[in-house]
Amino acid sequence: EINTHKKDLAIILIDSVETHKAEMTFLMAESIILKAKKLADEYYYVNEMLSDLYIEKGDELANKGNYSKAYIYYNKAQKTYSDSYVKLIEKYYGLTENLIQQASNASNRGNYSLAIESLNFAIDISPEKKNELNPVIDELYSKLSLEESIMIKKTIGDIVSNKKEEIENSKNKKILLGMSSNEVETLIGLPNIK
């Protein structure tokens, strides 16, 4: 009889969330459903409602482009109520496609590291895409290596030119390692040998 009463209280809590969900924050709704879960943990309806709440939160995050947090909430939904996997198949597929699109956009902007990260995450969600996406990831790594080496060379070139400019503008003429004989001669003149 106590268990029946607990189950009835859990149903009342769940119904209050359903009735007033529009007026509640996610955390308020989650808190109430978790209280219902404590009362009737084995009751599938409580777990299903909590799972649905996590799916809704995941959808909201996915729509905002926060795919990693959406994935976290989808996983919470599946752990809470394993039968929710049927609902989540489409969600996981959508996340994977969005991540592939995000990678394409990042690659087009030259942000190869974000593209690689997005594609690796897509493979984590949908391992069956591994054979399709791995060659793309390899190509992005080669572009990233080329891009990094170009950036490093540019940075070194900027440092050298800044140092040269600093030396040319300095009253204190200094000979530096790596200077050509012409640069040394221009800087301090020919040696005075008698």
C-alpha positions in Angstrom: 0.0 0.0 0.0 2.9 2.4 0.7 4.3 1.7 -2.7 1.0 2.4 -4.3 0.8 5.7 -2.5 4.4 6.6 -3.5 3.5 5.8 -7.1 0.4 8.0 -6.9 2.5 10.9 -5.6 5.0 10.3 -8.3 2.2 10.5 -10.9 0.9 13.7 -9.4 4.4 15.3 -9.6 4.9 14.2 -13.2 1.5 15.5 -14.1 2.3 18.9 -12.5 5.4 19.1 -14.7 3.4 18.2 -17.8 0.7 20.8 -16.9 3.1 23.6 -16.1 6.2 22.8 -18.2 5.9 26.0 -20.2 6.2 28.1 -17.0 9.2 26.1 -15.6 12.9 26.1 -16.3 14.5 22.9 -17.3 16.2 22.6 -13.8 12.8 23.0 -12.0 11.2 20.4 -14.2 14.2 18.0 -13.8 14.1 18.5 -10.0 10.4 17.6 -9.7 10.8 14.6 -11.9 13.8 13.4 -10.0 11.7 13.7 -6.8 9.1 11.5 -8.5 11.9 9.1 -9.5 12.9 8.8 -5.8 9.4 7.9 -4.9 8.8 5.4 -7.6 12.2 4.5 -9.3 10.9 1.3 -10.9 7.9 2.9 -12.5 8.6 3.2 -16.2 6.5 6.3 -16.6 8.7 8.4 -14.4 11.8 7.2 -16.2 10.2 7.8 -19.6 9.2 11.4 -18.6 12.7 12.2 -17.3 14.1 10.7 -20.6 11.7 12.9 -22.6 12.8 16.0 -20.7 16.5 15.2 -21.4 15.6 14.7 -25.1 13.9 18.1 -25.2 16.9 19.7 -23.6 19.2 18.0 -26.1 17.0 19.2 -29.0 17.1 22.8 -27.6 20.9 22.6 -27.4 21.3 21.0 -30.9 19.1 23.8 -32.4 21.5 26.3 -30.9 24.5 24.5 -32.4 25.8 23.1 -29.1 26.2 19.5 -30.3 28.4 18.2 -27.6 26.0 19.2 -24.8 23.0 17.9 -26.9 24.8 14.6 -27.1 25.3 14.5 -23.4 21.6 15.0 -22.8 20.7 12.4 -25.4 22.9 9.9 -23.6 21.3 10.8 -20.3 17.9 10.2 -21.8 19.0 6.7 -23.1 20.6 5.8 -19.7 17.5 6.9 -17.9 15.1 5.0 -20.1 16.6 2.5 -22.5 13.5 2.3 -24.7 14.1 5.9 -25.7 16.8 4.7 -28.0 14.1 4.4 -30.7 13.4 8.2 -30.4 17.2 8.9 -30.3 18.2 7.2 -33.5 17.0 10.1 -35.5 18.6 12.6 -33.1 22.0 10.9 -33.3 21.7 10.9 -37.1 20.9 14.6 -37.0 23.8 15.4 -34.7 26.2 13.5 -37.0 24.9 15.4 -40.1 25.2 18.7 -38.3 28.7 18.0 -37.2 29.7 17.0 -40.7 28.2 20.3 -42.0 30.0 22.2 -39.2 33.3 20.6 -40.3 32.7 21.5 -43.9 32.0 25.2 -42.9 35.1 25.2 -40.7 37.3 23.8 -43.4 36.0 26.3 -45.9 37.1 29.1 -43.5 40.5 27.5 -43.0 39.7 26.3 -39.4 41.1 22.8 -39.9 41.4 21.9 -36.3 37.7 22.6 -35.6 36.8 20.6 -38.8 38.9 17.7 -37.5 37.3 17.9 -34.0 33.8 18.0 -35.5 34.4 15.0 -37.7 36.0 12.9 -34.9 33.0 13.7 -32.8 30.7 12.7 -35.6 32.5 9.3 -35.7 32.1 9.0 -31.9 28.4 9.3 -32.4 28.1 7.3 -35.6 31.0 4.8 -35.8 29.6 3.4 -39.1 30.8 6.7 -40.7 34.4 6.0 -39.9 35.4 4.7 -43.3 33.7 7.6 -45.0 35.2 10.3 -42.7 38.7 9.1 -42.0 40.1 10.1 -45.4 38.6 13.5 -45.0 40.2 13.8 -41.6 43.6 12.7 -43.0 43.3 15.4 -45.7 42.5 18.0 -43.1 45.5 17.0 -41.0 47.7 17.5 -44.0 46.2 20.9 -44.6 46.6 21.8 -41.0 50.3 20.8 -41.1 50.8 22.9 -44.2 48.9 25.8 -42.7 50.9 25.5 -39.4 54.2 25.4 -41.2 53.2 28.5 -43.2 52.1 30.3 -40.1 55.4 29.4 -38.3 57.5 30.6 -41.2 55.5 33.8 -41.3 55.9 34.3 -37.5 59.6 33.7 -37.7 59.8 36.1 -40.7 57.9 38.7 -38.7 60.2 38.3 -35.7 63.3 38.6 -37.9 62.1 41.7 -39.7 61.0 43.3 -36.4 64.5 42.7 -35.0 66.1 44.1 -38.1 64.0 47.2 -37.9 64.7 47.5 -34.2 68.5 47.3 -35.0 68.3 49.8 -37.8 66.4 52.3 -35.6 68.7 51.7 -32.7 71.5 54.2 -31.8 73.3 51.3 -30.2 74.5 49.3 -33.2 74.8 45.6 -32.4 76.1 42.8 -34.5 73.9 39.8 -34.2 74.4 36.2 -35.0 73.1 35.4 -38.5 73.9 38.7 -40.0 75.6 38.7 -43.4 79.0 40.4 -43.9 77.3 43.2 -45.9 74.8 43.8 -43.0 77.7 44.0 -40.6 79.7 46.3 -42.9 76.6 48.6 -43.3 76.0 48.6 -39.6 79.5 49.4 -38.3 81.6 50.0 -41.4 84.8 48.3 -42.5 87.3 47.3 -39.8 90.1 49.8 -39.1 93.2 47.7 -39.7 96.7 49.3 -39.8 
